[in-house]
Amino acid sequence: MLRARAANRAPEPATAPAPLGPRADLVVAIANSSGGYAPVFIHRSIHKDIILKFAELQGKKIGICASGGLVSLFITQRLKEEGVGYEQFIVDIGQPGEEAHAYCSDNIDLMQGTRVIDLKEDIAQVFLQAVRAQAQYDGGYWNTTGIARAVTVKGLVAALRSQQCNVLAHGAVHGGNDEFRFTYYLKMFAPEIIPFSPWEDPTTSDRFRTRAAMGDFVADADQALMRSKAHHSVDANLGGVSHESREVELLSNSTNSIAPIMGVRVADAPDQPERCTIVFKNGLPVEINGQAVSAYQAIAMANQIAGRNGVVLKNVLENRMNGTKGRGLYESPGLDLLGTAARHLFQATVDKDGWELMRFLSPFIARQTYAGRLYDPATQIALASAEELTENASGVVEMLAFKGTYLVDRVRDYSKSRFTAQQFRFAHGGQKWITEAVA
């Protein structure tokens, strides 16, 4: 039976939330290759009941989801300029280099009173759910940013409520995927809290038309920011790093100028492969190289092993939520390593029909996660199904990490059943196939 996933479901509000308003999706019919038509949901606007301007924030309790990003720094400075008080929150989701705490220490005056919320284990568990479901979006992208937004908003709710915040300000780019994700998840987990985006206020959007203008404004306020960052955006967490820039957006430009953050370039990796041994129990990694690991430790160790053996920047031309395409560069060495190991184990332990079902579930879960619907009932049921299919997937996978590739050397001590019995030929003389006996 599918296990209940109550911990991941949105809590029932004490009172009925306000209606979501007009649907955020425009339904259009797109002709498919077979000559029929399929409904496609195109994101047109965002579920919002109230659109706030800076002048309307007076008297409200503002919570800011802060980071070292340009837009986040910009919002704090604009609120100061408007004389609006706020509470700052930083989520620790395993940013490389302990970024969350480093940012606070580097910006002591700015960050006084900031609350750091530790969500490292939370995000690690969701990433391992994605690994178990083999849920990769276009081009092998592990949805590191989409998962981060889901975990961030869900993890912020208790802190926002404890400080009586009724507005959440965030640094998502206007009109993009993340703005929808923040708004949608906030509606799901805390419908009484209003999302705030500075770009919906013309006094801000007309005054600051470029990231360069924002960078000048923030830097002139003596905050710790290099103006050069205005043209390059990096989003990092335990699972990976995304790179966006003017150079990356144009397909005619080379991506060689972008250096990985989570390890070395493939050309600089060792000339000899590194062996690592991963033990799985019930579809999840529980031990790496003889060391028992939690979800966070599993990904952190995998990042180290894969990172020092060469990080491949995935060049992904993804289908965005609004129906357009956009290029991004993604690095996720640890998830790639664990995902490869898990896939080979599942091929040995999941029966044929189950594996066919997994091939349907994996892209569905990936699409839902990318679209900001990780905690929707359909997604949670699909995740529960993937968990059920891989519940008996236990065994040892020995890997070779070599210059950005992860090779499975062997799979041993794995669980077997009559549904996954293996056939042998040469082990019994070679003249006929023999099916192994499984209790």
Buried (B, 14 or more C-beta within 10 A) or exposed (E): EEEEBEEBBBEEEEEEBEEEEEEBBEEEEEEEEEEEEEEEBBBEEBBBEEEBBBEBBEEBBBBBBBBBBBBBBBBBBBBEEBEBEBBBBBBBBBBBEEBBEEBBEEBEEBBEEBBBBEBBEBBBBBBBBBBBBBBBBBBBBBBBBBBBBBBBBBBBBEBBBEBEBBBBBBBBBBEEBBBBBBBBBBBBBBBBBBBBBBBBBEEBEEEBEEBEEBBBBBBEBEBBBEBEBBBBBBBBBBBBBBBBBEBBEEEEEEBEEBEBBBBBBBEEBEEEBBBBBBBBEEBBBBBBEEEEBBBBBBBBBBBBBBBBBBBBBBBBEBBBBBBEEBBBBBBBBBBBBBBBBBBBBBBBBBBEEBBEBBEEBBBBBBBBBBBBBBBBEEBBEBBBBBBBBBBBBBBBBBBBBBBBBBEBEEBEEBBBEEEBEEEEEEEEEEEEEEEEEEE
